[in-house]
């Protein structure tokens, strides 16, 4: 557990006069497992519990700025408010030998049901606000870790129907081998990627592709390195950076990891650009099934599955060009608008009235048709990216260029009488 002392509960939830945490232990434990664990993921939650068991109570209400301590404080805040929202319904009722009663006291006024509902709703609101703050912080730490370290293994949890986590890199097209270069993808409005300088060499993963000379050279220098007390600054992280690396690596195994590499709209920041989801990471993760359905069952059949996958790949591909071709970025922008508006029509995560849902459906149909027409009118502009253009040629919306026969003079021939291949259409006379 992450809260075991009454002082910790008062630190995050000061507006109470509870003397003992004993009656709340069960509720706090339920809140941690039902409300917090799925956001952190089981591996990160277990690591946070180990940190708490090791360092309690020194870091509570202290100025310790380590990453695990800050993560602990954010997690405790979410658990405290969620537990209070769960417990208020039980604590206004007293079950005893005399039956079920409402407890009262001489020095406190009797609370009415409306005040209880207000208190409960406030706790629920603050609990979700604390969770969103927690997810935003973890997202910022992930981007920070990418910027201060070499490109590393960053994976997103598998979506429905996927068996293994996808890697933050340009996924291979059909028929291509799986790449072993692990890179960080660019987000909406960013450059080639956070911390992905062109001069920085990517890390190659896997023993089969590694240079044999590197292993031999490392073996030959191991004896000298072992005798040197000074660590290598290029490979050794500080204790704080080590905590950051551990947190980021473990959070990738959570279903609430912020990036979904198989979608046209990969993260909440991108979705916020097209539809106001109140900057909620929690709501975006809950909408992933809707986003996956829209992309696979509506957009992909309309523009071609290979072409849709290639567009997703291009959004995460690292290129040497300072800016990608405008035609491709505009196409992705149009398809993202289709996806966002169709999500507004379909999802139940954010409440939308019936009239707005119908309007969103009509807008999505019109936007999808507009995107298809844009692709058809500018399809030659995709030739700047050969893989993308090859996928477009397999698309059902691709318009093949008409080529004249080799023996054709490319000039319209007039009608010639008494020729076997000449024909004339004559309209009937109108009386």
VOPAGU-2260 file (C-alpha; in pm, 1 decimal, decimal comma):
REM VOPAGU-2260
SITE   aa  ch    i         X         Y         Z
SITE  UNK   A    0       0,0       0,0       0,0
SITE  UNK   A    1     100,2     360,6     -58,4
SITE  UNK   A    2     -88,3     519,8     232,6
SITE  UNK   A    3     -48,3     357,2     572,6
SITE  UNK   A    4     -41,9     652,2     813,7
SITE  UNK   A    5    -300,1     911,9     910,2
SITE  UNK   A    6     -47,0    1192,0     854,4
SITE  UNK   A    7     -16,1    1092,6     488,8
SITE  UNK   A    8    -392,2    1105,4     445,9
SITE  UNK   A    9    -407,5    1448,7     611,4
SITE  UNK   A   10    -123,3    1572,1     389,0
SITE  UNK   A   11    -328,4    1508,5      73,4
SITE  UNK   A   12    -679,0    1545,5     218,1
SITE  UNK   A   13    -659,1    1805,0     494,6
SITE  UNK   A   14   -1029,5    1878,8     537,9
SITE  UNK   A   15   -1110,1    1602,9     787,6
SITE  UNK   A   16   -1068,8    1517,4    1156,0
SITE  UNK   A   17   -1004,0    1143,0    1126,3
SITE  UNK   A   18    -794,7    1013,5    1414,8
SITE  UNK   A   19    -713,6     663,9    1288,7
SITE  UNK   A   20    -655,5     526,4     942,8
SITE  UNK   A   21    -761,7     177,1    1045,8
SITE  UNK   A   22   -1124,2     198,7     921,8
SITE  UNK   A   23   -1001,8     323,4     582,0
SITE  UNK   A   24    -736,7      58,9     509,9
SITE  UNK   A   25    -968,5    -158,4     302,2
SITE  UNK   A   26   -1102,8     136,7     103,0
SITE  UNK   A   27    -752,5     270,2      38,2
SITE  UNK   A   28    -637,6     -70,7     -80,9
SITE  UNK   A   29    -935,1     -97,9    -318,2
SITE  UNK   A   30    -864,1     247,9    -456,3
SITE  UNK   A   31    -502,2     160,0    -525,3
SITE  UNK   A   32    -588,5    -161,6    -709,8
SITE  UNK   A   33    -904,4     -48,3    -891,5
SITE  UNK   A   34    -823,7     315,4    -965,6
SITE  UNK   A   35    -445,1     363,7    -964,5
SITE  UNK   A   36    -283,5      35,4   -1066,0
SITE  UNK   A   37    -417,1      26,4   -1423,8
SITE  UNK   A   38    -286,5     379,8   -1487,9
SITE  UNK   A   39      63,7     300,2   -1366,8
SITE  UNK   A   40      69,7     -58,3   -1479,5
SITE  UNK   A   41     140,0    -345,8   -1243,5
SITE  UNK   A   42     522,8    -336,6   -1282,6
SITE  UNK   A   43     548,1      35,4   -1206,2
SITE  UNK   A   44     296,8       8,1    -920,9
SITE  UNK   A   45     497,0    -272,4    -760,7
SITE  UNK   A   46     818,8     -73,1    -798,8
SITE  UNK   A   47     650,6     227,8    -637,2
SITE  UNK   A   48     532,9      10,9    -345,6
SITE  UNK   A   49     888,1    -117,3    -298,6
SITE  UNK   A   50    1016,2     240,2    -294,6
SITE  UNK   A   51     751,9     334,8     -36,8
SITE  UNK   A   52     836,7      39,5     188,1
SITE  UNK   A   53    1206,6     127,4     170,5
SITE  UNK   A   54    1193,2     503,7     222,0
SITE  UNK   A   55     885,2     554,1     443,1
SITE  UNK   A   56     846,4     782,5     633,5
SITE  UNK   A   57    1144,7    1003,5     551,2
SITE  UNK   A   58    1016,5    1143,7     222,8
SITE  UNK   A   59     664,1    1236,7     327,6
SITE  UNK   A   60     613,2    1613,0     349,0
SITE  UNK   A   61     980,2    1665,3     263,9
SITE  UNK   A   62    1164,1    1849,2      -9,9
SITE  UNK   A   63    1289,9    1529,9    -172,4
SITE  UNK   A   64    1271,3    1589,3    -546,9
SITE  UNK   A   65    1357,2    1241,0    -668,6
SITE  UNK   A   66    1136,4    1105,5    -944,5
SITE  UNK   A   67    1001,7     817,0    -737,4
SITE  UNK   A   68     914,3    1049,3    -448,8
SITE  UNK   A   69     727,1    1287,3    -681,4
SITE  UNK   A   70     547,6     993,2    -839,8
SITE  UNK   A   71     455,6     867,4    -492,3
SITE  UNK   A   72     304,8    1201,2    -388,8
SITE  UNK   A   73      99,2    1226,7    -709,4
SITE  UNK   A   74     -25,8     869,9    -666,7
SITE  UNK   A   75    -116,2     921,6    -300,5
SITE  UNK   A   76    -324,1    1228,4    -390,2
SITE  UNK   A   77    -531,0    1034,6    -643,0
SITE  UNK   A   78    -580,4     744,1    -402,8
SITE  UNK   A   79    -679,7     971,3    -112,7
SITE  UNK   A   80    -958,9    1148,3    -301,3
SITE  UNK   A   81   -1087,4     830,3    -462,3
SITE  UNK   A   82   -1094,7     651,7    -127,2
SITE  UNK   A   83   -1289,9     937,5      33,1
SITE  UNK   A   84   -1547,9     925,9    -246,7
SITE  UNK   A   85   -1587,8     553,1    -186,0
SITE  UNK   A   86   -1603,9     576,7     193,5
SITE  UNK   A   87   -1848,3     864,4     238,7
SITE  UNK   A   88   -2151,1     652,1     157,4
SITE  UNK   A   89   -2061,9     398,5     426,3
SITE  UNK   A   90   -1957,5     644,5     695,5
SITE  UNK   A   91   -2286,7     831,3     703,7
SITE  UNK   A   92   -2455,9     503,4     799,2
SITE  UNK   A   93   -2402,7     327,1    1131,1
SITE  UNK   A   94   -2467,4     -48,0    1142,3
SITE  UNK   A   95   -2495,7    -173,6    1502,1
SITE  UNK   A   96   -2702,9    -396,7    1728,1
SITE  UNK   A   97   -2982,9    -143,5    1721,1
SITE  UNK   A   98   -3005,7    -160,6    1342,3
SITE  UNK   A   99   -2904,7      83,0    1070,8
SITE  UNK   A  100   -2886,9     444,0    1184,7
SITE  UNK   A  101   -2738,7     779,5    1092,1
SITE  UNK   A  102   -2471,0     873,1    1348,9
SITE  UNK   A  103   -2489,1    1220,6    1499,2
SITE  UNK   A  104   -2279,4    1422,2    1744,0
SITE  UNK   A  105   -2348,1    1718,3    1968,2
SITE  UNK   A  106   -2063,4    1932,3    1839,1
SITE  UNK   A  107   -2132,0    1875,5    1470,1
SITE  UNK   A  108   -2435,9    1970,5    1268,3
SITE  UNK   A  109   -2629,2    1695,5    1094,5
SITE  UNK   A  110   -2540,1    1680,6     725,3
SITE  UNK   A  111   -2811,2    1649,3     460,6
SITE  UNK   A  112   -2800,9    1419,9     158,8
SITE  UNK   A  113   -2737,4    1706,3     -82,2
SITE  UNK   A  114   -2417,4    1797,3     101,6
SITE  UNK   A  115   -2309,5    1433,0      93,7
SITE  UNK   A  116   -2362,4    1419,3    -285,4
SITE  UNK   A  117   -2170,0    1742,2    -330,6
SITE  UNK   A  118   -1882,1    1609,5    -120,5
SITE  UNK   A  119   -1876,2    1280,3    -311,9
SITE  UNK   A  120   -1884,3    1450,0    -654,3
SITE  UNK   A  121   -1607,0    1688,6    -550,4
SITE  UNK   A  122   -1387,8    1399,1    -439,5
SITE  UNK   A  123   -1449,6    1213,5    -766,7
SITE  UNK   A  124   -1363,0    1524,8    -967,2
SITE  UNK   A  125   -1043,4    1584,4    -771,7
SITE  UNK   A  126    -945,2    1217,9    -800,7
SITE  UNK   A  127    -970,4    1226,3   -1180,8
SITE  UNK   A  128    -788,4    1559,9   -1189,8
SITE  UNK   A  129    -507,1    1403,1    -987,8
SITE  UNK   A  130    -493,9    1105,3   -1227,1
SITE  UNK   A  131    -473,5    1337,3   -1527,7
SITE  UNK   A  132    -193,0    1528,8   -1355,8
SITE  UNK   A  133     -17,7    1196,8   -1293,2
SITE  UNK   A  134     -48,0    1086,0   -1658,5
SITE  UNK   A  135      67,7    1425,0   -1787,2
SITE  UNK   A  136     371,2    1409,9   -1559,3
SITE  UNK   A  137     462,4    1060,5   -1677,9
SITE  UNK   A  138     425,8    1175,5   -2039,3
SITE  UNK   A  139     656,6    1472,2   -1975,5
SITE  UNK   A  140     911,0    1244,8   -1808,2
SITE  UNK   A  141     903,8    1008,7   -2105,5
SITE  UNK   A  142     977,8    1293,5   -2346,2
SITE  UNK   A  143    1245,3    1424,0   -2109,0
SITE  UNK   A  144    1412,1    1083,7   -2097,5
SITE  UNK   A  145    1412,7    1071,3   -2477,5
SITE  UNK   A  146    1581,6    1410,8   -2490,7
SITE  UNK   A  147    1860,3    1334,1   -2241,3
SITE  UNK   A  148    1945,4     984,3   -2357,3
SITE  UNK   A  149    2022,1     809,2   -2678,9
SITE  UNK   A  150    1725,4     663,6   -2873,8
SITE  UNK   A  151    1599,3     382,3   -2658,9
SITE  UNK   A  152    1341,7     110,5   -2650,2
SITE  UNK   A  153    1004,5     276,5   -2607,6
SITE  UNK   A  154     702,9      60,0   -2670,8
SITE  UNK   A  155     332,5     121,2   -2652,1
SITE  UNK   A  156      92,7    -139,8   -2509,6
SITE  UNK   A  157     -81,3    -357,1   -2769,7
SITE  UNK   A  158    -430,1    -259,2   -2878,3
SITE  UNK   A  159    -715,0    -502,5   -2917,8
SITE  UNK   A  160    -616,6    -771,8   -3163,1
SITE  UNK   A  161    -242,7    -713,7   -3122,3
SITE  UNK   A  162     -25,2    -976,5   -2961,2
SITE  UNK   A  163     295,9    -785,8   -2897,3
SITE  UNK   A  164     372,5    -424,1   -2814,7
SITE  UNK   A  165     460,9    -205,2   -3108,7
SITE  UNK   A  166     791,1     -18,8   -3120,9
SITE  UNK   A  167     817,1     356,4   -3155,1
SITE  UNK   A  168     966,7     353,4   -3498,5
SITE  UNK   A  169     856,1     335,0   -3857,2
SITE  UNK   A  170     680,7      -5,0   -3874,3
SITE  UNK   A  171     756,3    -216,7   -4183,9
SITE  UNK   A  172     516,7    -243,3   -4473,5
SITE  UNK   A  173     390,3    -581,3   -4582,2
SITE  UNK   A  174     671,9    -789,7   -4722,6
SITE  UNK   A  175     947,1    -591,4   -4554,0
SITE  UNK   A  176    1158,4    -725,1   -4263,9
SITE  UNK   A  177    1100,6    -594,2   -3917,2
SITE  UNK   A  178    1339,8    -303,9   -3847,6
SITE  UNK   A  179    1574,9    -325,5   -3554,4
SITE  UNK   A  180    1643,7      47,2   -3529,3
SITE  UNK   A  181    1454,2     190,0   -3234,4
SITE  UNK   A  182    1378,3     557,4   -3266,8
SITE  UNK   A  183    1147,4     808,5   -3106,1
SITE  UNK   A  184     863,6     936,3   -3329,2
SITE  UNK   A  185     770,8    1298,3   -3393,6
SITE  UNK   A  186     454,2    1421,7   -3233,1
SITE  UNK   A  187     208,2    1678,1   -3366,0
SITE  UNK   A  188     390,4    2000,8   -3440,6
SITE  UNK   A  189     731,6    1862,0   -3353,0
SITE  UNK   A  190    1033,1    1794,6   -3570,0
SITE  UNK   A  191    1175,8    1456,1   -3663,2
SITE  UNK   A  192    1149,7    1339,9   -3303,0
SITE  UNK   A  193    1233,3    1431,2   -2948,1
SITE  UNK   A  194    1601,3    1386,2   -2889,7
SITE  UNK   A  195    1665,4    1241,4   -3238,6
SITE  UNK   A  196    1949,2    1453,5   -3371,5
SITE  UNK   A  197    2060,2    1359,1   -3726,3
SITE  UNK   A  198    2419,3    1329,0   -3602,1
SITE  UNK   A  199    2321,7    1074,3   -3337,7
SITE  UNK   A  200    2358,1     711,9   -3442,3
SITE  UNK   A  201    2060,4     487,0   -3370,7
SITE  UNK   A  202    2091,1     191,4   -3138,4
SITE  UNK   A  203    2082,8    -147,2   -3308,5
SITE  UNK   A  204    1897,6    -407,6   -3105,8
SITE  UNK   A  205    1964,9    -779,2   -3125,2
SITE  UNK   A  206    2281,7    -986,5   -3121,3
SITE  UNK   A  207    2247,1   -1106,0   -3481,7
SITE  UNK   A  208    2300,3    -760,2   -3629,1
SITE  UNK   A  209    2572,7    -640,4   -3396,2
SITE  UNK   A  210    2930,8    -602,2   -3509,0
SITE  UNK   A  211    3149,9    -885,4   -3390,9
SITE  UNK   A  212    3441,4    -648,4   -3352,0
SITE  UNK   A  213    3251,5    -447,3   -3093,9
SITE  UNK   A  214    3216,2    -750,3   -2868,3
SITE  UNK   A  215    3581,4    -841,5   -2901,5
SITE  UNK   A  216    3693,1    -486,4   -2830,3
SITE  UNK   A  217    3469,4    -467,5   -2525,9
SITE  UNK   A  218    3612,6    -795,7   -2396,1
SITE  UNK   A  219    3967,8    -673,0   -2443,4
SITE  UNK   A  220    3902,7    -351,5   -2254,8
SITE  UNK   A  221    3699,6    -505,0   -1972,5
SITE  UNK   A  222    4003,9    -564,0   -1755,3
SITE  UNK   A  223    4113,3    -202,2   -1776,6
SITE  UNK   A  224    3760,5     -75,3   -1714,7
SITE  UNK   A  225    3718,5    -291,5   -1407,1
SITE  UNK   A  226    4028,1    -145,9   -1245,6
SITE  UNK   A  227    3917,1     212,2   -1311,0
SITE  UNK   A  228    3708,7     354,3   -1029,9
SITE  UNK   A  229    3573,7     640,4   -1241,8
SITE  UNK   A  230    3257,3     539,3   -1434,2
SITE  UNK   A  231    3215,0     616,2   -1802,5
SITE  UNK   A  232    3010,3     935,2   -1832,9
SITE  UNK   A  233    2871,9     830,0   -2173,0
SITE  UNK   A  234    2698,9     517,0   -2041,0
SITE  UNK   A  235    2642,2     586,4   -1672,2
SITE  UNK   A  236    2334,4     777,2   -1564,1
SITE  UNK   A  237    2306,6     964,1   -1238,8
SITE  UNK   A  238    2087,5     825,0    -963,3
SITE  UNK   A  239    1806,9    1064,3   -1056,2
SITE  UNK   A  240    1833,1     973,8   -1424,2
SITE  UNK   A  241    1839,9     608,3   -1326,9
SITE  UNK   A  242    1506,2     649,9   -1149,9
SITE  UNK   A  243    1370,4     828,8   -1456,2
SITE  UNK   A  244    1481,7     544,7   -1681,3
SITE  UNK   A  245    1321,2     286,1   -1453,9
SITE  UNK   A  246     990,1     472,7   -1437,1
SITE  UNK   A  247     972,8     528,5   -1814,1
SITE  UNK   A  248    1065,0     168,7   -1894,8
SITE  UNK   A  249     808,2      22,9   -1656,3
SITE  UNK   A  250     529,3     262,7   -1757,2
SITE  UNK   A  251     554,6     146,4   -2117,6
SITE  UNK   A  252     395,7    -181,4   -2005,7
SITE  UNK   A  253      84,9       1,3   -1885,5
SITE  UNK   A  254    -233,2      21,1   -2090,4
SITE  UNK   A  255    -231,4     393,8   -2016,7
SITE  UNK   A  256     103,4     460,9   -2185,1
SITE  UNK   A  257      46,9     784,2   -2372,9
SITE  UNK   A  258     147,8     677,9   -2726,2
SITE  UNK   A  259     -34,4     439,4   -2965,3
SITE  UNK   A  260     188,0     391,7   -3266,9
SITE  UNK   A  261     -66,9     207,5   -3479,9
SITE  UNK   A  262    -316,7     496,3   -3501,2
SITE  UNK   A  263    -335,0     808,2   -3714,8
SITE  UNK   A  264    -408,8     996,6   -3391,4
SITE  UNK   A  265    -140,2     854,9   -3163,4
SITE  UNK   A  266    -178,7    1058,1   -2843,9
SITE  UNK   A  267    -405,3    1292,0   -2649,7
SITE  UNK   A  268    -205,1    1597,0   -2756,2
SITE  UNK   A  269    -287,5    1529,1   -3120,9
SITE  UNK   A  270    -654,1    1458,5   -3046,4
SITE  UNK   A  271    -681,7    1785,0   -2852,9
SITE  UNK   A  272    -584,5    1967,7   -3173,6
SITE  UNK   A  273    -891,4    1836,4   -3355,1
SITE  UNK   A  274   -1144,1    1786,3   -3076,0
SITE  UNK   A  275   -1163,4    1927,8   -2725,7
SITE  UNK   A  276   -1124,3    1631,2   -2491,9
SITE  UNK   A  277   -1043,1    1868,4   -2203,7
SITE  UNK   A  278    -676,3    1768,1   -2233,1
SITE  UNK   A  279    -763,2    1444,2   -2054,4
SITE  UNK   A  280    -521,4    1157,0   -2104,9
SITE  UNK   A  281    -759,4     925,9   -1925,5
SITE  UNK   A  282   -1044,2     996,5   -2166,9
SITE  UNK   A  283    -818,0     949,0   -2468,7
SITE  UNK   A  284    -708,8     603,0   -2353,8
SITE  UNK   A  285   -1072,1     508,8   -2297,4
SITE  UNK   A  286   -1149,7     615,1   -2656,8
SITE  UNK   A  287    -884,2     388,2   -2810,4
SITE  UNK   A  288   -1134,8     112,6   -2903,4
SITE  UNK   A  289   -1345,0     371,6   -3089,4
SITE  UNK   A  290   -1038,6     511,0   -3266,4
SITE  UNK   A  291    -922,5     164,3   -3365,7
SITE  UNK   A  292   -1265,6      74,9   -3504,7
SITE  UNK   A  293   -1292,0     397,0   -3706,7
SITE  UNK   A  294    -946,8     356,0   -3858,4
SITE  UNK   A  295    -979,4     -13,7   -3942,2
SITE  UNK   A  296   -1345,1     -33,5   -4047,3
SITE  UNK   A  297   -1414,5     308,5   -4200,9
SITE  UNK   A  298   -1096,4     486,9   -4312,2
SITE  UNK   A  299    -881,6     189,7   -4417,1
SITE  UNK   A  300   -1141,6      29,1   -4648,4
SITE  UNK   A  301   -1208,3     368,3   -4809,4
SITE  UNK   A  302    -846,5     454,4   -4893,8
SITE  UNK   A  303    -689,6     108,2   -4888,5
SITE  UNK   A  304    -543,9     -78,0   -4593,4
SITE  UNK   A  305    -185,5     -69,4   -4723,2
SITE  UNK   A  306    -205,9     302,8   -4792,3
SITE  UNK   A  307    -358,0     371,8   -4449,8
SITE  UNK   A  308     -81,5     175,0   -4276,1
SITE  UNK   A  309     181,1     356,9   -4483,6
SITE  UNK   A  310      39,4     693,6   -4374,4
SITE  UNK   A  311      58,2     584,6   -4011,3
SITE  UNK   A  312     415,8     470,4   -4066,5
SITE  UNK   A  313     507,3     800,1   -4228,1
SITE  UNK   A  314     386,6     989,7   -3923,3
SITE  UNK   A  315     655,5     813,1   -3716,7
SITE  UNK   A  316     927,2     781,0   -3980,7
SITE  UNK   A  317    1246,3     981,4   -3938,2
SITE  UNK   A  318    1364,8    1148,8   -4257,7
SITE  UNK   A  319    1661,9    1365,3   -4341,9
SITE  UNK   A  320    1436,8    1629,0   -4493,3
SITE  UNK   A  321    1375,6    1933,7   -4273,4
SITE  UNK   A  322    1007,4    1930,0   -4363,0
SITE  UNK   A  323     803,6    1648,8   -4521,2
SITE  UNK   A  324     607,0    1709,4   -4843,7
SITE  UNK   A  325     305,8    1930,9   -4779,3
SITE  UNK   A  326      72,4    1704,1   -4976,6
SITE  UNK   A  327     137,6    1412,4   -4739,7
SITE  UNK   A  328     106,7    1617,0   -4421,3
SITE  UNK   A  329    -216,6    1773,6   -4548,1
SITE  UNK   A  330    -353,5    1427,7   -4627,2
SITE  UNK   A  331    -276,1    1305,6   -4275,5
SITE  UNK   A  332    -430,2    1625,0   -4136,7
SITE  UNK   A  333    -752,9    1566,4   -4332,5
SITE  UNK   A  334    -776,9    1202,3   -4226,7
SITE  UNK   A  335    -718,0    1297,2   -3863,4
SITE  UNK   A  336   -1009,1    1540,7   -3885,7
SITE  UNK   A  337   -1224,9    1257,4   -4020,4
SITE  UNK   A  338   -1116,0    1035,2   -3732,8
SITE  UNK   A  339   -1180,2    1299,8   -3466,4
SITE  UNK   A  340   -1525,6    1396,9   -3596,2
SITE  UNK   A  341   -1629,0    1032,5   -3637,0
SITE  UNK   A  342   -1511,6     966,5   -3279,6
SITE  UNK   A  343   -1732,6    1249,4   -3160,2
SITE  UNK   A  344   -2024,2    1078,7   -3333,7
SITE  UNK   A  345   -1945,2     731,0   -3202,0
SITE  UNK   A  346   -1788,9     747,5   -2854,0
SITE  UNK   A  347   -1970,5     754,6   -2522,3
SITE  UNK   A  348   -1665,6     859,9   -2320,4
SITE  UNK   A  349   -1753,8    1228,9   -2363,6
SITE  UNK   A  350   -2120,5    1320,8   -2341,1
SITE  UNK   A  351   -2256,1    1465,5   -2665,4
SITE  UNK   A  352   -2619,2    1546,2   -2740,5
SITE  UNK   A  353   -2804,5    1355,2   -3011,7
SITE  UNK   A  354   -2822,2    1647,3   -3255,2
SITE  UNK   A  355   -2447,4    1707,3   -3238,2
SITE  UNK   A  356   -2382,0    1335,9   -3298,5
SITE  UNK   A  357   -2587,4    1345,2   -3617,1
SITE  UNK   A  358   -2412,9    1661,5   -3735,5
SITE  UNK   A  359   -2075,2    1501,8   -3660,7
SITE  UNK   A  360   -2171,2    1197,0   -3868,4
SITE  UNK   A  361   -2266,0    1411,7   -4166,7
SITE  UNK   A  362   -1946,2    1612,7   -4132,2
SITE  UNK   A  363   -1735,3    1295,8   -4117,2
SITE  UNK   A  364   -1887,6    1162,8   -4440,1
SITE  UNK   A  365   -1820,3    1492,5   -4617,4
SITE  UNK   A  366   -1465,0    1520,0   -4477,9
SITE  UNK   A  367   -1380,1    1163,4   -4581,9
SITE  UNK   A  368   -1499,2    1228,5   -4936,2
SITE  UNK   A  369   -1301,5    1552,7   -4941,6
SITE  UNK   A  370    -986,2    1369,8   -4829,1
SITE  UNK   A  371   -1030,7    1105,6   -5100,9
SITE  UNK   A  372   -1072,6    1372,0   -5368,9
SITE  UNK   A  373    -763,6    1552,5   -5241,1
SITE  UNK   A  374    -557,9    1233,7   -5264,4
SITE  UNK   A  375    -682,0    1162,6   -5616,7
SITE  UNK   A  376    -609,6    1516,4   -5735,7
SITE  UNK   A  377    -257,9    1520,2   -5588,8
SITE  UNK   A  378    -158,3    1156,0   -5609,8
SITE  UNK   A  379     156,4    1229,3   -5810,5
SITE  UNK   A  380     285,1    1435,9   -5519,5
SITE  UNK   A  381     319,1    1115,6   -5313,3
SITE  UNK   A  382     598,5     998,6   -5544,7
SITE  UNK   A  383     843,4    1188,4   -5319,6
SITE  UNK   A  384     810,5     896,0   -5074,9
SITE  UNK   A  385     848,2     573,6   -5279,4
SITE  UNK   A  386     704,4     336,9   -5015,4
SITE  UNK   A  387     403,2     558,9   -4966,9
SITE  UNK   A  388     346,9     595,2   -5341,5
SITE  UNK   A  389     372,5     218,5   -5391,1
SITE  UNK   A  390     102,5     167,1   -5128,1
SITE  UNK   A  391    -114,6     433,0   -5292,8
SITE  UNK   A  392     -98,2     248,1   -5624,2
SITE  UNK   A  393    -261,5     -51,3   -5453,5
SITE  UNK   A  394    -538,0     169,4   -5314,5
SITE  UNK   A  395    -891,5     151,1   -5460,2
SITE  UNK   A  396    -893,9     530,4   -5495,5
SITE  UNK   A  397    -581,6     539,8   -5711,8
SITE  UNK   A  398    -654,1     676,4   -6061,3
SITE  UNK   A  399    -434,2     515,8   -6321,2
SITE  UNK   A  400    -283,4     745,0   -6579,5
SITE  UNK   A  401    -416,4     687,6   -6930,8
SITE  UNK   A  402    -141,2     599,5   -7177,2
SITE  UNK   A  403    -185,6     611,2   -7554,4
SITE  UNK   A  404    -116,5     291,9   -7758,8
SITE  UNK   A  405     224,4     263,9   -7921,9
SITE  UNK   A  406      82,2     269,4   -8277,4
SITE  UNK   A  407    -142,2     567,7   -8210,8
SITE  UNK   A  408     -63,0     898,9   -8378,6
SITE  UNK   A  409    -205,9    1074,2   -8071,0
SITE  UNK   A  410    -425,4    1284,9   -8296,5
SITE  UNK   A  411    -796,9    1257,5   -8341,1
SITE  UNK   A  412    -878,5    1108,9   -8679,8
SITE  UNK   A  413   -1173,1    1231,8   -8876,8
SITE  UNK   A  414   -1441,1    1004,2   -9014,5
SITE  UNK   A  415   -1333,0     834,2   -9336,7
SITE  UNK   A  416   -1597,3     678,4   -9560,0
SITE  UNK   A  417   -1572,8     317,9   -9677,6
SITE  UNK   A  418   -1333,8     221,4   -9395,0
SITE  UNK   A  419   -1408,5     -90,1   -9198,8
SITE  UNK   A  420   -1309,5      68,1   -8867,7
SITE  UNK   A  421   -1507,5     388,2   -8923,3
SITE  UNK   A  422   -1844,8     436,0   -8762,1
SITE  UNK   A  423   -2097,2     714,2   -8741,1
SITE  UNK   A  424   -2375,4     758,9   -8489,9
SITE  UNK   A  425   -2686,3     922,5   -8632,9
SITE  UNK   A  426   -2963,8    1044,9   -8407,6
SITE  UNK   A  427   -3316,0     971,5   -8523,4
SITE  UNK   A  428   -3512,6    1256,3   -8673,2
SITE  UNK   A  429   -3766,7    1425,3   -8452,1
SITE  UNK   A  430   -4103,3    1501,5   -8613,1
